[in-house]
Amino acid sequence: MMGLRPLSSALRNADTTAGRLVEQALERARVSESVFISINPGLVSLAYSIDRARARSQALPPLAGIPVALKDLFNIRNEITLAGSVVRKHYAQPEPDDADVVAPLRAAGLLFFGRTNMSEFAFSGIGKNPHYGTPLSIWDREHRRLPGGSSSGSAVAVAEGIVPAALGSDTAGSCRIPAAFNGIVGVKPGYGRMSLKGIYPLSPTLDAPGPLAPDVDSCFILDQLMCAGIKPDADLPRLQPARLETLKLVVPDARVMTDLDAAVTTAFERSIAILESAGAEIMQASMPVLDHCDDFFVERPVVVYEVWQQHREMLERHLDEYDPFVGSRMSAGADISESEQQRRYCERSEIISEFESQFARLEADALLYPTVACVPPKIAETEDDAAARRVNLRCLRNTATVNYFDGCAISLPCHATGEAPVGLMLSAKNGDDSKLYEVAAAIERALVRE
């Protein structure tokens, strides 16, 4: 898979064309399974118009003509946003504007190839969708394994090489889980780094739009566009990897390191050995706040009340049109009082302070633990509701900690070629996004060299 920077160079040097990139993407999309909810039918002519402009040496942004995909909860001008549902067809109207994080991508000349499939309303970490089908993890397709959710189609579109990058969203792991299950990079920005305007909400207090791509550098480029770190027509920003020998990385002594699949343990331990050999300081340390995050997420989540408030009218009128797995969990919000929700918000504020205090005492550059405790489960393992809930919680356990302490995180593939995909998650406190990208670039370089 080629990233955004080399593709930009290939276009500039006439080694490829936008038209060729789009036609190749269409060919791959045609043989994909349930990856897209819709594909932009006018993209070929737009790509060729960019090629003609480039041939005439007209000034174009560096990324002009590269196709990317968007999760089906980002507003796109003149399109409807269904958020992976059918019930929204009763309500959705063409949007007048792009979402705030989408507009700079358009201005940068990126082509919106299509809207990717997702867990309905982004309310699942496993990636199933009964309305539009379930895309398969890139690994072991003979046994039809879960893609991870909720940004399932975005991750698979990148892993299959249909597009070099995609946008997802992450409320409890929805960029990082599918990234881990498909052997690519997925980012959860710190809350507040990105505007949420024009993104169909799941949890206004936890939602975070983020990039997915084959490498850290491509995610960084999209990040800089999405948060207005660069102008859309500027030269591509440079990501300077940190020096591994100066880094202090902490493996937490907490629940996130327990109940791991053997393949996850093997890949994680091998990665730690590689980083230590490269000079990084890696230590284990107690972080009880992570267990507090897990208990809070499982027993007193803030999402359920918020999603009930967003969906109560549609649930009352059209519950039978929801994914039963999603609709039943949303309906539980009716049992949560406003006063109870306020107590949960207060507890979450305490968790954030607790994490930042513990993290500061460690003087760490980042935490390291597996993105997901398991390799991609088989879809057949989630056929009944109770089993689906168990698998969903296991998939979300490690990633949700970061959302609840309001941090930033990046999942990197750390498995050896031919092995089941495993993600290595780097995380840090809110506001450390730029530093975390530098750390991730250094770790990625060390792992790829092996």
C-alpha positions, -999 to 999 in steps of 0.1 A, spaced: 0 0 0 14 34 -10 8 64 13 -2 99 5 33 114 3 47 89 -23 14 92 -43 18 130 -43 53 126 -57 42 101 -83 15 125 -96 40 154 -96 66 133 -115 39 119 -140 46 84 -128 8 80 -125 -23 101 -130 -54 109 -110 -75 92 -136 -55 60 -133 -57 61 -94 -95 65 -96 -99 38 -122 -78 14 -102 -98 22 -71 -131 15 -89 -117 -19 -101 -108 -29 -66 -141 -16 -51 -161 -36 -76 -148 -69 -62 -149 -58 -26 -175 -70 -2 -197 -46 17 -170 -20 20 -189 10 6 -224 22 11 -221 45 -19 -194 54 -45 -191 88 -62 -202 82 -98 -186 114 -111 -151 109 -99 -135 97 -131 -143 129 -151 -132 150 -121 -99 131 -119 -92 136 -156 -99 173 -153 -72 174 -126 -48 155 -149 -54 181 -177 -47 210 -153 -15 193 -140 -4 187 -176 -8 224 -183 14 231 -153 -15 248 -134 -9 254 -97 -25 225 -78 -23 214 -42 2 185 -36 -26 160 -29 -49 170 -58 -63 139 -76 -58 113 -48 -89 94 -39 -98 90 -2 -129 75 15 -151 89 42 -171 70 69 -208 74 63 -213 99 92 -194 128 77 -215 154 60 -205 159 24 -220 188 4 -251 179 -15 -252 143 -1 -273 127 26 -257 112 57 -272 79 68 -246 68 94 -248 32 83 -286 31 89 -318 28 69 -339 46 95 -322 79 86 -337 77 52 -369 90 68 -351 121 80 -319 128 61 -317 157 36 -288 167 13 -263 186 34 -255 222 24 -219 220 36 -190 196 41 -182 187 77 -155 210 91 -129 183 90 -139 173 54 -138 208 39 -100 212 40 -96 178 24 -117 190 -5 -98 222 -7 -66 202 -8 -78 185 -40 -85 151 -24 -112 132 -42 -141 117 -22 -143 82 -36 -172 70 -15 -189 66 18 -177 36 37 -197 11 56 -198 12 94 -215 -2 124 -250 14 125 -247 49 141 -211 39 151 -224 20 181 -204 -12 180 -167 -22 181 -171 -53 160 -182 -37 127 -213 -57 117 -241 -41 97 -273 -60 89 -284 -33 63 -254 -30 41 -235 -62 49 -204 -67 70 -170 -62 53 -144 -88 62 -111 -84 80 -83 -86 55 -69 -116 74 -81 -152 70 -110 -145 48 -118 -182 44 -132 -181 80 -149 -147 75 -136 -126 104 -149 -94 119 -134 -61 105 -136 -42 138 -158 -12 143 -172 11 140 -151 24 111 -151 -10 94 -154 0 58 -128 28 61 -102 3 75 -109 -24 49 -109 1 20 -73 11 30 -62 -25 38 -75 -37 4 -56 -9 -14 -88 7 -27 -78 41 -13 -46 52 4 -64 68 33 -98 72 49 -116 91 76 -132 74 106 -144 83 140 -134 70 174 -157 72 205 -144 41 223 -120 26 197 -137 29 164 -106 40 144 -81 19 163 -99 -15 165 -105 -18 127 -70 -6 121 -56 -33 144 -78 -60 128 -67 -50 93 -30 -43 97 -30 -5 92 -26 27 112 -55 43 130 -56 74 151 -78 87 180 -70 124 184 -73 141 217 -108 152 224 -113 188 211 -84 187 185 -109 183 157 -142 200 151 -173 178 154 -195 201 133 -211 182 104 -204 147 119 -234 126 129 -230 123 167 -228 92 189 -214 109 220 -207 146 219 -184 143 249 -163 114 235 -165 115 197 -132 122 178 -128 120 140 -95 104 130 -75 92 100 -67 56 89 -39 49 65 -11 24 57 15 45 76 19 71 103 30 98 79 -3 97 59 -23 99 90 -2 129 101 -8 147 68 -46 142 71 -44 153 108 -28 185 99 -54 193 73 -83 183 96 -72 205 125 -61 234 103 -24 229 111 -16 236 75 -34 254 46 -49 230 21 -26 242 -7 6 242 13 35 219 9 30 186 27 41 189 63 71 170 75 69 146 104 102 143 123 104 110 141 116 111 177 149 96 187 141 62 201 171 63 225 156 93 242 121 79 247 107 66 280 77 42 273 56 26 299 38 -7 298 10 -4 324 5 -30 350 -33 -31 346 -62 -51 332 -53 -40 296 -24 -65 297 -45 -95 308 -67 -120 289 -47 -116 257 -48 -140 227 -15 -159 224 -9 -142 190 -14 -108 206 10 -116 234 37 -128 210 34 -98 187 35 -74 216 64 -89 234 84 -91 201 77 -54 195 89 -45 230 121 -65 225 127 -47 192 122 -12 208 145 -21 237 172 -33 213 168 1 194 176 20 226 142 29 240 137 28 277 107 6 285 94 1 320 64 -14 337 44 7 361 12 5 380 -16 25 366 -48 18 385 -66 46 367 -68 23 336 -88 -2 356 -110 26 368 -116 36 331 -125 0 323 -149 -3 352 -165 30 344 -169 21 307 -186 -12 314 -207 -3 344 -215 35 341 -208 46 305 -217 81 295 -225 72 259 -258 54 265 -277 84 279 -263 107 252 -272 83 224 -307 78 238 -313 116 238 -302 117 202 -323 88 190 -353 87 213 -378 99 187 -365 76 160 -364 47 184 -400 53 194 -412 55 158 -389 31 140 -372 7 164 -379 -22 140 -357 -6 114 -326 -5 137 -300 -32 139 -314 -51 169 -280 -52 186 -277 -14 183 -313 -5 190 -316 -26 222 -284 -10 237 -295 25 228 -329 19 244 -312 13 277 -306 50 279 -342 55 289 -334 40 323 -307 66 331 -318 98 349 -303 132 342 -290 133 377 -273 100 373 -257 112 340 -244 142 358 -228 120 384 -211 101 355 -198 133 340 -183 142 374 -167 108 378 -152 111 343 -137 144 351 -121 128 382 -107 100 359 -91 125 336 -74 143 365 -64 110 380 -48 99 347 -30 131 340 -16 130 376 -4 94 372 10 100 337 29 131 349 45 112 378 58 86 353 75 112 331 67 90 302 65 99 265 37 74 259 20 43 272 23 10 253 -3 -18 253 -21 -39 228 -48 -21 209 -72 -51 212 -69 -81 234 -78 -105 206 -72 -112 169 -102 -107 147 -130 -130 159 -151 -150 134 -184 -134 125 -200 -167 134 -189 -161 170 -213 -131 173 -245 -146 159 -265 -144 192 -269 -112 212 -252 -124 243 -221 -136 224 -220 -103 204 -220 -83 236 -191 -103 250 -170 -100 219 -179 -63 216 -168 -56 251 -135 -75 247 -127 -57 215 -134 -23 231 -118 -29 265 -83 -16 258 -92 12 234 -120 27 255 -96 36 283 -81 63 262 -115 79 254 -124 79 291 -92 96 302 -97 120 272 -63 112 257 -48 107 222 -38 73 208 -23 57 177 -25 20 167 4 6 147 5 -29 131 31 -50 150 26 -85 137 51 -103 115 42 -109 79 17 -138 75 6 -137 111 -28 -126 124 -30 -88 125 -22 -72 159 -21 -36 169 4 -19 192 -13 11 208 6 43 219 -14 67 241 -8 99 260 -27 127 277 -49 152 259 -29 177 240 1 155 233 -10 146 197 19 162 179 44 146 202 26 112 199 29 114 161 67 118 165 69 89 189 47 67 166 69 75 136 100 64 154 84 32 166 69 25 132 104 28 117 119 4 142 92 -22 136 93 -19 98 131 -25 98 125 -58 114 
